[in-house]
Amino acid sequence: MIDLKNKSAIVTGGARGIGKGIALKLGSLGANLVIADLNEEQTKACVEELKGKGYKAIAVKCDVSKEEDAVALVDACQKEFGSVDILVNNAGITKDTLLMRMKKEQWDAVIAVNLTGTFTCTQAAIKYMLKQKSGAIINLSSISGENGNIGQTNYSASKAGVIGFTKACALELASRGIRVNAIAPGFIATDMTAAIPENIKAGMINAIPLKRAGLPEDIANAVAFLASDASSFITAHILDVNGGGFLPGGGH
Ligand SMILES: NC(=O)c1ccc[n+]([C@@H]2O[C@H](COP(=O)([O-])OP(=O)(O)OC[C@H]3O[C@@H](n4cnc5c(N)ncnc54)[C@H](O)[C@@H]3O)[C@@H](O)[C@H]2O)c1
């Protein structure tokens, strides 16, 4: 059984969507939670909901693309809970458009949050994890990082970068008791994918062998496994959670 009692977990982009689903799951397994997000109001509301369920949780306003925010985030976790055991690099954005129309700002923004944000938080967290000689880091990649996707050159590159970063970190940190894995979700029903037109969404779901959109809980279950001792011999792994589908031109 998965037990995360007395473990502290930082979830970036934890105010809503997949991140909130992860926070709820890790809290239900006993973890103490640090919810880090740009959106202060939603972060506070999420923390109130977690506390209402009897979980220990704090909110930290944070832009993961800023190194000083990442350092302050991890320090807040250490100060509040006395350790930094689990880091979930979940914060992510899209700025979709065809390459021929993409502005450099759209490229830079997506790389800054999805890839650089994963770097800043990981580097800050391992300062404590190396001392502890333990830790589990779970990065959110995407099916688009594995396959590429039309209109998502920036996003696909950032999420492919997360895969390379995950594997290199895992090799560097394995001897210090720190495991680093990634999850590559397929189509998951959240605010991020809500903007996709209904007819396109229906086609994407139809192309998924399990014939449904994924839910934040589907990703949260995988994160709980990778965060726990149940996966103690797993590192440098990219876990597909996509309903069986490597969709041509589908998924975020
Ligand atoms: N929804 C999907 O189908 C899908 C598929 C594959 C991968 N993913 C990945 O899963 C993760 C979560 O996706 P989601 O669908 O829940 O997205 P979402 O847009 O619903 O939530 C993302 C959260 O991240 C926060 N955030 C954005 N920029 C930030 C920053 N600079 N610093 C801190 N927080 C920031 C937002 O405020 C928001 O609360 C992302 O990394 C996304 O790329 C999603």
The ligand as a Gaussian input file, in Angstrom:
#p B3LYP/6-31G(d) Opt

LIG

0 1
 N       -4.379000      18.624000     -19.923000
 C       -3.719000      17.827000     -20.726000
 O       -4.312000      17.200000     -21.657000
 C       -2.243000      17.607000     -20.584000
 C       -1.645000      16.638000     -21.369000
 C       -0.281000      16.421000     -21.271000
 C        0.480000      17.155000     -20.355000
 N       -0.130000      18.089000     -19.584000
 C        0.716000      18.840000     -18.649000
 O        0.206000      18.692000     -17.341000
 C        0.487000      19.872000     -16.567000
 C       -0.796000      20.419000     -15.969000
 O       -1.715000      20.692000     -17.013000
 P       -3.219000      21.150000     -16.761000
 O       -4.023000      20.615000     -17.893000
 O       -3.631000      20.854000     -15.362000
 O       -3.054000      22.739000     -16.973000
 P       -3.883000      23.959000     -16.335000
 O       -3.681000      25.085000     -17.289000
 O       -5.271000      23.550000     -16.007000
 O       -3.104000      24.252000     -14.970000
 C       -1.784000      24.708000     -14.981000
 C       -1.506000      25.457000     -13.693000
 O       -0.136000      25.924000     -13.766000
 C       -0.120000      27.269000     -13.305000
 N        1.028000      27.978000     -13.892000
 C        1.153000      28.442000     -15.162000
 N        2.323000      29.077000     -15.305000
 C        2.956000      29.025000     -14.104000
 C        4.190000      29.501000     -13.634000
 N        5.025000      30.212000     -14.418000
 N        4.535000      29.254000     -12.345000
 C        3.696000      28.577000     -11.536000
 N        2.500000      28.099000     -11.924000
 C        2.138000      28.324000     -13.195000
 C       -1.447000      27.858000     -13.721000
 O       -1.763000      29.025000     -12.963000
 C       -2.393000      26.695000     -13.489000
 O       -2.918000      26.699000     -12.184000
 C        1.165000      20.842000     -17.545000
 O        2.573000      20.723000     -17.429000
 C        0.731000      20.337000     -18.900000
 O        1.614000      20.707000     -19.918000
 C       -1.486000      18.349000     -19.680000

